[in-house]
Structure formats: C-alpha cells, structure tokens
C-alpha cells in the first residue's frame, strides 16, 4: 500500500433531483481523479435531499437496494472508470419495511467490498431519522481497499466514541464521516469532535458536511468539510461554509505508526476495566 494517499471528498448543494445530483458527483470524482486522487467520499444520502427535516412517508421513494440499486451500480462504474475507491452513502431498503442509512464502500476496480449502516439514529427537530431508518446491524467494518484500510462512521455517530474506537481496533487508517449538520444545533462541535476522534484513535478522518438550505426545511448546512490527521491537525484548509467544494489532500499514512509509537494510546488501553461502559 502507498504511504502517501491522495484522498478527496465532496460537499455539495442539492440539485433538485437524483439524476442530476449523481451526475454532479460523478463530475467531481472525475476532476478528483484528474488531480491524482485515489479515494473519494460523498456526503450523507448524497443522491437525495436531507428529507429527514420532515416526517413524511413519501420520502421512502428515495430508498434503493444496496448493492444492486441504480446509484451504487453507477458508483461501481465510476470507480472502474477513475480507478478510485468510492464511499457512497445512500438510503438503503433491504426488503419490505427494512430501511437503513448506509454507505457502500467500492474498491478501485468496481468491487463492492461491503456496507456500513449508521448505528446511532437521531430523533430531534429537523433530524427526524427514526421515522425512516432502523439502527445499523453490521458492526463497524473496516475494508481492505486499493489505498489501505478504510472505515465509515455516519453523521450523528460521531458523537459516540465507541464506534470510532472499534474502527481503530480493526485497523482503520482513514475513516470517512459523511454528514448533514446545520448551523446552530451543534456547529461548534464540528471542528472539535472529529479531530479529537482522530487523536484518540490515531488515524485520519474525512469529515464531510452538506452545504446550503434545501427544500424540505430551514436547516442551513454549513459545509466546512475537511481532512484531519492523527495529531488532530487539519490537512490543508477547511472547505467553505457556503459554497460547494471538492477537497483533495495528500494523507501520509506513515504518520499513523509514528503517532502510535509516540503516544502509545493503544498500548495503554485497559479493556479489562471497561466492563461498566456496556452495562444497560
């Protein structure tokens, strides 16, 4: 595996329909590939609006199967075309009545390596996700990709340290955190939690947020997507808080071993003492 990985993420505005939204992300991916990126990740339910601002069964129409649905199939073709690993978050239906907030991880040859299903499902004003999604039931997989070991943690998950740690224990080098978070609710946490998780677990994090106001509510998604390294430092500039943006950065995976040897957090863990953390 390469020591330095050129990675990309996209923070995007909603176009009004799935077809043009997927078209736009494909173009961003092609540009990322032209700039030398080998892995790219998109925002939460990237091919749809953030419909969870309302509770309306009409929005089940955005769901599709994974990996056989049309969006993931297009992403497989995109991965083959560009030679990039693709992290594609979608609204998944897995049989009648079984719906999940999901991300498919697709290798550079178009192979679907597997999926992550969001574990922690919010149900607060403007984020009525329990109306739509079941809690994830596939654990915290880490996928062996063409660029290294990649994991996913989706939006509200980021407030819970346990999954971050599971991904680290499974050898993640880069974790994509696709999100849809708005000004006012917890914006001040956005540049605090993921850097803290990157430090505590000593890997790279790609934090992706939507940008703009969409048609189903007044949530103002504030972008400011970024990559952060295992020392908690931003890799390059943070993206705009108002404009759509493709972010491409070089990540030195050699830093992971360096930091783990220096800080030795994994050596000094005490799992024998943590039993109370999982008691109901």
C-alpha positions in Angstrom: 0.0 0.0 0.0 1.2 3.6 -0.7 2.5 5.6 2.3 1.0 8.8 0.9 -2.6 8.6 -0.3 -4.2 11.4 -2.3 -7.8 11.5 -1.0 -10.9 13.5 -1.9 -14.3 14.5 -0.5 -17.2 16.4 -1.9 -19.5 18.8 0.0 -22.4 19.5 -2.3 -25.6 21.6 -2.7 -28.9 19.8 -3.6 -29.8 20.0 -7.3 -33.5 19.1 -7.0 -33.4 15.5 -8.4 -31.4 12.3 -8.0 -30.2 12.1 -11.6 -28.5 15.5 -11.7 -27.2 15.0 -8.2 -25.4 11.8 -9.1 -24.2 13.4 -12.4 -22.7 16.2 -10.4 -20.9 13.9 -8.0 -19.5 11.9 -11.0 -18.1 15.0 -12.4 -16.4 15.9 -9.1 -15.0 12.4 -9.0 -13.6 12.7 -12.5 -11.9 16.0 -11.5 -10.5 14.4 -8.4 -9.1 11.6 -10.5 -7.5 14.1 -12.9 -5.9 15.7 -9.8 -4.5 12.3 -8.8 -6.9 11.3 -6.1 -7.2 7.5 -5.4 -10.1 7.6 -2.9 -13.2 9.8 -2.7 -16.2 10.0 -0.3 -19.6 11.8 -0.6 -22.0 13.3 2.0 -24.8 11.5 3.8 -27.5 10.2 1.5 -25.6 12.0 -1.3 -28.1 11.3 -4.1 -31.1 12.8 -2.3 -32.1 15.8 -0.3 -31.8 15.7 3.5 -35.5 14.7 3.7 -35.3 13.9 7.5 -36.2 17.5 8.2 -39.8 16.3 7.9 -41.7 13.1 8.7 -43.4 12.1 5.5 -43.8 8.5 4.1 -43.5 10.0 0.6 -39.7 10.2 1.2 -39.4 6.4 1.2 -39.2 6.9 -2.5 -35.5 7.9 -2.2 -34.6 4.4 -0.9 -32.9 1.8 -3.1 -31.3 -1.6 -2.7 -27.6 -2.0 -2.0 -25.5 -3.1 -3.9 -27.9 -3.7 -6.7 -29.7 -0.4 -6.9 -29.1 2.2 -9.6 -26.9 4.6 -7.6 -24.4 2.0 -6.3 -24.3 0.5 -9.8 -23.3 3.9 -11.2 -20.7 4.3 -8.5 -19.2 0.9 -9.3 -18.9 2.0 -12.9 -17.4 5.3 -11.7 -14.8 3.5 -9.6 -13.8 1.4 -12.6 -13.6 4.4 -14.8 -11.5 6.5 -12.5 -9.5 3.9 -10.7 -10.6 5.3 -7.3 -12.1 3.8 -4.2 -15.6 5.3 -3.7 -17.5 5.7 -0.4 -21.1 6.2 -1.5 -23.8 6.9 1.2 -27.4 6.2 0.3 -30.8 5.4 1.8 -31.0 1.6 1.7 -34.0 -0.6 1.5 -33.3 -4.2 2.4 -36.7 -5.9 1.9 -40.1 -4.5 2.7 -40.0 -2.3 5.8 -36.3 -2.6 6.4 -34.6 0.8 5.8 -31.1 1.9 6.7 -28.8 4.9 6.4 -26.0 3.2 4.6 -22.7 3.7 2.9 -21.3 1.4 0.3 -17.5 1.0 0.0 -16.4 0.3 -3.5 -12.9 -0.7 -4.5 -10.9 0.9 -7.3 -11.9 -2.0 -9.7 -15.7 -1.5 -9.0 -16.0 -4.4 -6.5 -18.4 -3.6 -3.7 -16.4 -4.5 -0.6 -19.3 -4.1 1.8 -21.5 -1.6 3.5 -21.7 0.3 6.8 -25.1 1.0 8.3 -25.4 4.0 10.7 -25.8 2.9 14.3 -27.0 5.9 16.1 -30.3 7.4 14.8 -31.3 10.8 16.0 -34.9 11.9 16.5 -34.9 15.7 17.2 -36.4 18.7 15.5 -35.1 18.9 11.9 -33.5 15.5 12.2 -36.4 13.0 12.3 -34.3 10.0 11.3 -36.0 7.3 13.4 -39.1 7.8 11.2 -37.1 6.4 8.3 -34.1 4.3 9.5 -33.5 1.2 11.6 -30.3 1.2 13.6 -27.3 -0.3 11.9 -26.7 -4.0 12.4 -23.5 -4.8 10.6 -21.0 -3.7 13.2 -18.1 -1.4 12.3 -16.4 -3.0 9.3 -13.0 -1.8 8.0 -12.4 -2.5 4.4 -9.2 -3.5 2.7 -9.1 -1.2 -0.3 -6.6 -0.3 -3.0 -5.5 2.6 -0.9 -5.4 1.0 2.6 -7.9 0.2 5.4 -11.0 2.4 5.2 -13.9 2.7 7.6 -17.1 4.7 7.7 -19.0 6.4 10.6 -22.1 8.4 9.6 -23.1 11.9 10.9 -24.7 11.5 14.4 -22.5 8.5 15.0 -19.6 11.0 15.5 -21.0 12.0 19.0 -20.4 8.4 20.2 -16.7 7.4 20.9 -17.3 3.7 20.9 -17.6 3.2 17.2 -14.6 5.4 16.5 -12.6 3.1 18.8 -13.9 -0.1 17.2 -12.7 1.2 13.8 -9.3 1.9 15.2 -9.1 -1.5 16.8 -9.9 -3.1 13.4 -7.0 -1.3 11.8 -8.6 1.7 10.1 -6.2 4.2 8.5 -8.8 6.5 7.1 -12.4 6.9 8.3 -15.0 8.8 6.2 -17.7 10.6 8.3 -20.4 11.7 5.8 -22.8 14.1 7.5 -25.7 16.5 7.3 -25.4 19.0 10.1 -26.8 22.6 10.3 -25.8 25.9 11.9 -27.0 26.5 15.5 -27.6 22.9 16.6 -24.1 21.7 17.2 -21.9 23.7 14.8 -19.3 24.4 17.4 -18.7 20.7 17.8 -17.9 20.2 14.1 -14.2 21.1 14.3 -13.8 19.6 17.8 -15.2 16.1 17.7 -13.6 14.6 14.6 -10.1 16.0 15.3 -10.5 14.6 18.9 -11.5 11.2 17.5 -8.6 11.2 15.1 -6.2 11.9 18.0 -7.8 9.4 20.4 -7.8 6.6 17.8 -4.7 7.7 15.8 -6.0 7.6 12.2 -7.1 10.1 9.5 -10.7 11.3 9.4 -12.6 12.8 6.4 -15.4 14.9 7.8 -18.0 15.8 5.1 -21.0 18.1 5.5 -23.7 19.3 3.1 -23.9 22.9 2.2 -26.8 25.3 1.7 -30.6 25.3 2.5 -32.8 22.6 0.9 -36.5 22.4 0.1 -37.8 20.3 3.0 -36.8 22.6 5.9 -34.8 25.5 7.1 -31.7 23.6 8.2 -28.7 25.6 6.9 -26.0 23.1 6.2 -22.7 24.8 6.7 -20.1 22.7 4.8 -16.6 23.3 6.3 -15.6 19.8 5.3 -12.0 18.7 6.0 -9.4 16.1 6.4 -7.7 15.8 9.8 -4.6 13.8 10.7 -3.8 11.5 13.7 -2.3 14.5 15.5 -5.6 16.4 15.2 -4.3 18.9 12.7 -6.3 19.9 9.6 -4.7 18.7 6.4 -4.8 21.9 4.3 -7.6 24.4 4.6 -11.2 23.7 5.8 -13.7 24.0 3.0 -16.2 26.9 2.5 -19.2 27.3 4.8 -21.4 28.5 2.0 -20.2 27.0 -1.3 -20.0 23.6 -2.9 -16.4 22.3 -2.9 -14.2 19.4 -3.9 -11.4 18.9 -1.4 -8.3 16.9 -2.4 -5.5 16.3 0.1 -2.4 14.2 0.5 -2.5 11.9 3.6 0.7 10.5 4.9 -0.3 7.1 6.3 3.2 6.7 7.7 2.2 9.2 10.4 -0.2 6.6 11.9 2.6 4.3 13.1 4.7 7.3 14.1 2.0 8.7 16.3 1.0 5.3 17.8 4.6 4.7 18.8 5.0 8.2 20.3 1.7 8.4 22.1 1.1 4.7 22.7 -2.6 5.1 23.4 -3.4 1.5 22.2 -0.7 0.1 24.4 -2.2 1.8 27.5 -5.8 0.8 26.9 -7.5 -1.0 29.8 -10.3 -3.1 28.3 -10.3 -5.2 31.5 -11.5 -2.2 33.4 -14.2 -1.0 30.9 -17.0 -3.6 31.5 -19.3 -1.0 33.1 -19.4 1.0 29.9 -21.6 -1.6 28.2 -24.0 -2.2 31.0 -27.5 -1.1 30.2 
